């Protein structure tokens, strides 16, 4: 029972057609199968194969490289629909999308021509790696290092953490410290494009020195793997520095923070999607369940919950679209992306919890979809920067923009 608000979203005809296609895909292929893959914590290969056929891995990649060439706003709409089905599915394309964004904005012509056509079809998938076992939000505190060897290659050493698609990806965009004495530290960081064998825990040959430990067991967000990555003497040629060695050395932090702006819009869209699904489930259940001789939808207490859910959800959707449109227009949207991520992730969690309450005891049963949503939603409060970090970013940017 999807609540269709397309008529009020200011969509173009093309966007409406694409979103209708993705919504139908979510209704017919994702939602009916999500419970199985969640329970087994197994990769949803058949669904991913269909996503490749639909072109969803190349949504924002230019047509010249085999993609659709669509904007961030349309991509955010697609992510919302996929997340409405199951946020793990949106996770499969999330880091892939960030990788393609980095290539399109900062990559050399050779890097674009080599990677983007294969990424557009989903032949290879990308991962994106910042965090480490002791470093999360304080990105400048990373310890993984890159040192140039006598053979001209860069040797990468260190441990990375919480890498979505870490095992199944063929390329990882990873941030390393090339100068441990740089002041400030961010000037000594570089983004390396590291290739690997997909689904191989121990890489060999040209990719020797990159191992993937067993995937991290999680409360929710199952199906899509989250892993560590261990770089131990991995050799990366200089032409695989993002943007090339001359232009890209020491620019990794700036590049990655730019990518996080679009990443936060992406997470915001996921919050809207899961919140939308929670509202749909609450609307349906409240009109089916009866207490005291009438459906619970007729109780004022339930109507208040539905009203607050729908209102917050619409606000989150609008601020997410604004952040995406600003980025599409070439404007700086770090403030707006932070606001969108904060509002939409908190809204998604709120809607899921309220829907859970409306379901009562049945919400605690695995027979009802809301139980899975209840485990999935907290991820959004943490990924791409916690709510507390978003507030710090928003506060700092507000003071910068309104300095007296």
RACORWO-V820717 format. One line per field, one symbol per residue. phi: phi as a letter, one per 30 degrees, with the letter a starting at -180 (. if undefined). burial: b if it has 9 or more other ideal C-beta (glycine too) atoms within 8 Angstrom, else e. A space follows every 10 residues. Layout:
phi: ???
burial: ???
This chain:
phi: .dddcedcch dddddddddd dddddddccd edcddddddd hcddeddddd ddddiddbec deddcjcdid ddddddddde dddedadddd ddcddddddd dedddcdded ddddcddddd diebccbbbc dbecbbdddd cdcdbbbdcd djdcccbkcc bhcdidcddc bbdbcbdcbd cdbdeddcbb ccccdaddic dbdbidcdjb ccdedddbdb hdiddcbcbc cbidccdedc deiidddcdi cddddddddd eddddddedd ddddddddde ddddddccdc bhiaddddde eddddddddd dddddddddd dddddddddi cdbddddddd dddddddedd dddddedddi ddddcddcdd ddedddeeed dcdijdedde dddddddddd dbdc
burial: eeeeebeebe beeebbebbb bbbebbbebb bebbbebbee eebbeebbeb bbebbbbbbb beeebbbbee ebbbbbbbbb bbbbbbbbbb bbbbbbbbbb bbbbebbbee bbbebbbbbb bbebbbbbbe bbeebeeebb ebbbbbebbe eebbbbbbbb eebbbbbbbb bbbbbbbbee ebeebbbbbb bbbbebebeb eebeeebbbb bbeeeeeeeb bbbbbbbbbb bebbbbebbb bbbbeeebbb bbbebbbbbb bbbbbbbbbb bbbbbbbbbb bbbbbbeebe eeeebbbebe ebbebbebbb ebbbbbbebb bbbbbbbbee eebbbbbbbb bbbbbbbbbb bbbbbbbbbe ebbeeeebbb bbbbbbbbbb beeebebebb bebbeebbee eeee
